[in-house]
Amino acid sequence: MKTQLSTMLSLQEKMNQKVNANWREQGFEWYRAIWTECAELMDHYGWKWWKNQPADIEQSKLELVDIWHFALSIFLSEHEDEADIITRIETDWHEDKADVHFRELLESFTLDVLQTKSFDTKGFCNLLVALDMPFDELYRIYVGKNVLNLFRQDHGYQDGTYRKLWQGREDNEHLVEVANALDVSDELFHEKLYHGLESRYQQG
């Protein structure tokens, strides 16, 4: 877990610097991004009693990963030392089943975010457990999305020269295939994933 957390923190730092080299001094409202994602998560999970609305679990998991991006940014902005961040996360991390429905867990987590303007690691873990999403899956999806975002930025996403379609398919599809062919426990997982995307992108 320490190695995976270190990798995610490093990747998040790189992405934040891509957006703004001085991101730490900008005072970005990360908590606001989190509770907004929580609303989107609730919509994907489903809450409307007046219509047939089955839970979209896969999309719900992606929303949790988006929330984790902002959580890592909070940790990075509050602590200079990576070891301190990892210790804090590990201390609060748990994967015990909470005897509460997912919607209520999400509302409790969102309320805490709004009140503290920070991030509740324990509450986030409850959400992961409720969706049967272990830490390894969070890591795999997070790294995948982060690497793809970095790859897009490195290949002209901002100036409009990036090609989202490769060999007739969207980059997201290639991402899934490359990631599934790799060992998520490999310390070089993120590097191999990036190089795998690079190889496919160059083929046109």
C-alpha positions, 0 to 999 in steps of 0.5 A, a space after each residue: 500500500 505504501 508503494 501504491 500511495 507513493 505512486 499516486 501522490 507523485 502522479 497527482 503532483 505531476 498533474 496539478 503542476 500541469 494545470 498550474 505550476 504554482 498550484 499550492 499557492 492558488 488556494 483551490 477549493 478542493 472540497 468544493 470539487 469533492 462535494 460536486 462529484 458526490 452529487 454526480 455519484 449519487 445520480 449514477 448510483 440512483 436515488 429517484 423513487 419515481 422511475 426505474 433507475 438501476 445503480 450504475 456501479 462502474 460509473 459510480 466507481 469512476 466517480 469515487 476515483 475522481 473524488 480521490 484525485 481531489 483528496 490526494 490534492 488536499 493531502 499534498 497541499 496540507 503536508 510537505 512530507 510524503 511519508 507523513 501523508 502516507 502515514 495519515 492515510 494508512 492510519 485512517 484507512 479501513 475496509 470493514 463493512 458499514 451496516 448503513 445503506 450506500 446513499 446514507 453513507 454518501 450523504 454523511 461523507 458529503 456533509 462532513 466534506 462541507 462542514 470541514 472543507 477537507 476530506 474524510 478518509 474513513 467515510 471514503 473507505 465506507 463508500 469503497 467497501 459498500 461498492 465492493 471496491 478494494 484498494 487495488 481496484 482504486 489504485 488501478 483505475 486511478 493510475 489509469 485515468 491519471 496516466 491517460 490525462 497526462 498522456 493527453 496533455 503531453 500530446 497536444 490536448 490543450 492546443 487541440 492537436 491531440 487525436 482521441 481516436 486511434 485505429 478507429 477506437 477511443 483512447 479510453 478503450 486502449 487504456 483499458 486493454 493496456 492496463 488489463 495486460 499489466 500487473 497492477 502490483 508492478 512498481 513500474 505499472 504507471 510507466 509501462 501503462 504510459 509507454 503502452 499508450 505511446 506505442 498504440 498512439 504512434 500506430 495512428 
